Amino acid sequence: MTGVPLSAARPRLADLREMLRLAVPVVVVQVGLVAMGTVDTMVVGRVSADALAAVALGNLYFFSLCAFGMGALLAIDPVVAQAVGAGDEAAVPAAVRTGLLLSVALAVPTALLLLPGEWVLGLLRQPAEVIPIAAAYARVCAPGVPAFFAFFVLRQTLQARGRLRPVVVAILVTNLVNFLLDWVLVFGVPKAVPPLGAVGSAWASTACRFLLAAWLAVALVREVPVWPRGVAPLAWRPLLALLRLGAPIGVQFQLEFAAFGVIALFMGLLGTVEMAAHQVALNLASLTFMVPLGVSAAAAVKVGQAIGAGDQARALRAGAAALACGGGFMVASALAMLSFPRGLAAAYTDSPEVVALAAVLIPIAGFFQVFDGVQVVSTGVLRGAADTHAPMVINILGFWLLGIPTSLLLGFRLGWGPAGLWWGLVVGLAAVALLLLARVGWRLRRQVARIQLQ
């Protein structure tokens, strides 16, 4: 059923302002989460090369296992945002309860899978000298998984209600606490705290995940009666409904993470310099990606609220405003990458060989990130409309049936090397971005029913 003409998609200035008002603090939160990992790396890097490698491997192990749960819990976005838009405040506590129960159900197996680190990392043929430290790192992170997943539920709920101040404050405070704990636990305090090395940063991360979850829980319960008396603690039907909505997002997260991991493995086959240059280009692209990722989260909220209010034209304008903000930023940063690749590469390393190769990859990363920005914002728009299955299918087709094979063809068969591997990513992402963009236009021009868990 076509309900809104395409001409109604043109966002007004007010739509752009509303999108930016929500997106900017969300971007701050995203950057804050990344900064915690950056600080861990910088502090542990002062211990030894083995300690640094162990943290990198331990974090890869941790996030590989957490990716599905992190994605699945984003299903709370459309449920709460649409309830807020519909003025159905009674549905919010029920959604939060269901989200927290799902977070526990996902956290328990994830945490258990973090325990056999020596065996898993040994099977993956990782360096023998690094495995014990990385496995210990993962084991210390395991108890923090429930808090980490609960943080996702609480953050998404507060975002959907337009309450970003507690989240921003929590992230800023936790970054400070994380730095202090890192320094104390990694290096120790004479006669007080023994130095724990890389494992100390894992203890700091686990403590900070509990701090984040507790801070947001206090902020939320002040305004939402999450678990009032007389409410049954467990309801299977809404739990399964939320899982059905979130599972495709979790699969999408897992497969995207795996795709970039596979490209990194391919790059490692080419050599150390190639791997280092790849990391420089990817780190730069990941940093700028935080902006459209924040816009994507804001888009899910704004589109969801409009759909909950039954205003399809506003939902379409919100989607267009998000694409304009996210895509516009990525075009600007792409121009910077195309204009100053060598200078950007030199900021990461003093190695002439790595700088020279990274200067070749960074302009390709510029093209890459324009499509990456469009696809992640489009995914957020569709998530606000509770459309999660189509993005999963599109990502599988784009990354695994087009992008990865093209990377192999260009990188190895045709001899393009590292540049070929990156151009394969560009091809895959371009296909994903264009298909998702088409899906947004098709979906939001039709009347979208509000999603409810009951």
Long-range contacts (C-beta under 8 A, 24 or more apart in sequence): 1-446, 1-447, 2-445, 2-446, 3-312, 3-445, 3-446, 3-447, 4-312, 4-313, 4-316, 4-444, 4-445, 4-446, 5-445, 6-441, 6-445, 8-313, 8-316, 8-317, 9-316, 9-317, 9-319, 9-320, 9-441, 9-444, 10-317, 10-320, 11-317, 11-318, 11-320, 11-321, 11-324, 12-317, 15-314, 15-317, 15-318, 15-320, 15-321, 16-321, 16-324, 16-325, 18-302, 18-318, 18-321, 19-295, 19-298, 19-299, 19-302, 19-318, 19-321, 19-322, 19-325, 20-325, 22-159, 22-162, 22-164, 22-298, 22-301, 22-302, 23-294, 23-295, 23-297, 23-298, 23-322, 23-325, 24-294, 25-164, 25-165, 25-167, 25-168, 26-159, 26-164, 26-294, 26-295, 26-297, 26-298, 27-290, 27-291, 27-293, 27-294, 27-295, 28-168, 28-171, 28-294, 29-155, 29-164, 29-167, 29-168, 29-171, 29-294, 30-290, 30-293, 30-294, 30-297, 31-290, 32-168, 32-171, 32-172, 32-174, 32-175, 33-171, 34-286, 34-287, 34-290, 35-175, 36-174, 36-175, 36-178, 36-205, 36-208, 39-175, 39-178, 39-179, 39-182, 40-178, 40-182, 40-201, 40-204, 40-205, 43-179, 43-182, 43-183, 43-186, 43-201, 44-182, 44-186, 44-197, 44-198, 44-201, 46-187, 47-186, 47-187, 47-197, 47-198, 48-197, 50-129, 50-130, 50-133, 51-133, 51-197, 51-198, 52-198, 53-127, 53-130, 53-134, 54-130, 54-133, 54-134, 54-137, 54-198, 55-134, 55-137, 55-198, 55-201, 57-121, 57-126, 57-130, 57-131, 57-134, 57-137, 58-117, 58-133, 58-134, 58-135, 58-137, 58-138, 58-141, 58-198, 58-202, 59-137, 60-261, 61-114, 61-117, 61-120, 61-121, 61-134, 61-138, 62-114, 62-138, 62-141, 63-257, 64-257, 64-258, 64-261, 65-110, 65-113, 65-114, 66-110, 66-145, 66-148, 66-149, 67-250, 67-253, 67-254, 67-257, 68-106, 68-110, 68-250, 68-251, 68-253, 68-254, 69-103, 69-106, 69-107, 69-110, 69-145, 69-149, 69-152, 69-250, 70-149, 70-152, 70-250, 70-253, 71-246, 71-249, 71-250, 71-251, 71-252, 71-253, 71-254, 72-102, 72-106, 72-243, 72-246, 72-247, 72-249, 72-250, 73-99, 73-102, 73-103, 73-106, 73-149, 73-152, 73-153, 73-156, 73-246, 74-152, 74-156, 74-246, 74-249, 74-300, 74-383, 75-99, 75-242, 75-243, 75-245, 75-246, 75-249, 75-383, 75-388, 76-152, 76-153, 76-156, 76-157, 76-160, 76-242, 76-246, 77-156, 77-159, 77-160, 77-297, 77-300, 77-301, 77-304, 77-383, 77-384, 78-245, 78-300, 78-304, 78-307, 78-383, 78-384, 78-385, 78-386, 78-451, 79-242, 79-245, 79-386, 79-451, 79-452, 79-453, 80-156, 80-157, 80-160, 80-161, 80-304, 81-160, 81-300, 81-301, 81-302, 81-303, 81-304, 81-305, 81-308, 81-384, 82-304, 82-305, 82-307, 82-308, 82-384, 82-386, 82-450, 82-451, 83-308, 83-450, 83-452, 84-160, 84-161, 84-162, 84-304, 84-305, 84-308, 85-304, 85-305, 85-306, 85-307, 85-308, 85-309, 86-308, 86-309, 86-310, 86-450, 87-308, 87-309, 88-308, 91-452, 91-453, 92-157, 92-161, 92-224, 93-224, 93-225, 93-226, 93-227, 93-228, 93-231, 94-238, 94-453, 94-454, 95-157, 95-242, 95-453, 96-153, 96-154, 96-157, 96-220, 96-224, 96-226, 97-226, 97-227, 97-231, 97-233, 98-235, 98-238, 98-239, 98-242, 98-453, 99-153, 99-156, 99-157, 99-242, 100-150, 100-153, 100-226, 101-233, 101-234, 101-239, 102-153, 102-239, 102-242, 102-243, 102-246, 103-146, 103-149, 103-150, 103-152, 103-153, 104-146, 104-149, 104-150, 105-239, 106-149, 107-145, 107-146, 107-148, 107-149, 107-150, 108-146, 110-145, 110-149, 111-142, 111-143, 111-145, 111-146, 112-142, 114-138, 114-139, 114-141, 114-142, 114-145, 115-139, 115-142, 133-197, 133-198, 133-199, 134-198, 136-198, 136-199, 136-202, 137-198, 137-199, 137-201, 137-202, 138-202, 140-199, 140-202, 140-203, 140-206, 141-202, 141-205, 141-206, 143-206, 144-205, 144-206, 144-207, 144-209, 144-210, 147-206, 147-209, 147-210, 147-212, 147-213, 147-214, 148-209, 148-213, 150-213, 150-217, 151-209, 151-212, 151-213, 151-216, 154-213, 154-216, 154-217, 154-219, 154-220, 155-216, 156-297, 157-220, 157-224, 158-216, 158-219, 158-220, 159-297, 159-298, 159-301, 160-300, 160-301, 160-304, 160-305, 161-223, 161-224, 162-301, 163-219, 163-223, 166-215, 166-216, 166-219, 167-216, 167-219, 169-215, 170-211, 170-212, 170-215, 170-216, 170-219, 171-212, 173-211, 173-215, 174-208, 174-211, 174-212, 174-215, 177-207, 177-208, 177-211, 178-204, 178-205, 178-208, 181-207, 181-208, 237-453, 237-454, 238-453, 238-454, 241-453, 242-453, 245-386, 245-388, 245-451, 246-388, 248-388, 248-389, 248-391, 248-392, 249-383, 249-388, 249-391, 249-392, 251-392, 252-379, 252-391, 252-392, 252-395, 255-395, 255-396, 255-399, 255-400, 256-395, 256-399, 259-399, 259-400, 259-403, 259-404, 259-428, 262-404, 263-404, 263-407, 263-421, 263-424, 263-425, 266-407, 266-408, 266-411, 266-412, 266-421, 267-418, 267-421, 270-411, 270-417, 270-418, 273-351, 273-353, 273-354, 273-357, 274-357, 274-417, 274-418, 276-349, 276-351, 276-354, 276-358, 277-345, 277-354, 277-357, 277-358, 277-360, 277-361, 277-418, 278-361, 278-418, 278-421, 278-422, 280-345, 280-348, 280-349, 280-354, 280-358, 280-361, 280-362, 281-345, 281-358, 281-361, 281-362, 281-364, 281-365, 281-422, 282-365, 283-348, 284-337, 284-344, 284-348, 284-362, 284-365, 285-365, 285-368, 285-369, 285-372, 288-329, 288-330, 288-333, 288-369, 289-369, 289-372, 289-373, 289-376, 291-326, 291-329, 291-330, 291-333, 291-373, 292-326, 292-327, 292-329, 292-330, 292-372, 292-373, 292-374, 292-376, 292-377, 293-376, 295-322, 295-325, 295-326, 295-329, 295-377, 295-380, 296-322, 296-326, 296-376, 296-377, 296-379, 296-380, 296-381, 296-383, 297-380, 298-322, 298-380, 299-326, 299-377, 299-380, 299-381, 299-384, 300-380, 300-381, 300-383, 300-384, 301-384, 302-384, 303-380, 303-381, 303-384, 303-385, 303-444, 304-383, 304-384, 304-385, 304-386, 307-384, 307-385, 307-448, 307-450, 308-450, 312-444, 312-445, 312-446, 312-447, 312-448, 315-384, 315-385, 315-444, 315-448, 316-444, 316-445, 318-381, 318-384, 319-381, 319-384, 319-440, 319-444, 322-377, 322-380, 322-381, 323-374, 323-377, 323-378, 323-381, 323-437, 323-440, 325-377, 326-373, 326-374, 326-376, 326-377, 327-370, 327-373, 327-374, 327-377, 329-373, 330-369, 330-370, 330-372, 330-373, 330-374, 331-370, 333-366, 333-369, 334-366, 334-367, 334-369, 334-370, 335-366, 336-366, 337-362, 337-363, 337-365, 337-366, 337-369, 338-363, 338-366, 357-418, 360-418, 360-419, 361-418, 361-419, 361-422, 364-419, 364-422, 364-423, 364-426, 365-422, 367-426, 368-422, 368-425, 368-426, 368-429, 371-426, 371-429, 371-430, 371-432, 371-433, 372-429, 372-433, 374-433, 374-436, 374-437, 375-429, 375-432, 375-433, 375-436, 378-433, 378-436, 378-437, 378-439, 378-440, 379-436, 381-440, 381-444, 382-436, 382-439, 382-440, 382-443, 385-443, 385-444, 385-448, 386-448, 386-451, 387-439, 387-443, 390-439, 390-443, 391-436, 391-439, 394-432, 394-435, 394-436, 394-439, 395-432, 397-431, 397-432, 397-435, 398-428, 398-429, 398-431, 398-432, 398-435, 399-428, 399-429, 399-432, 402-427, 402-428, 402-431, 403-427, 403-428, 403-429, 403-431, 403-432, 404-428
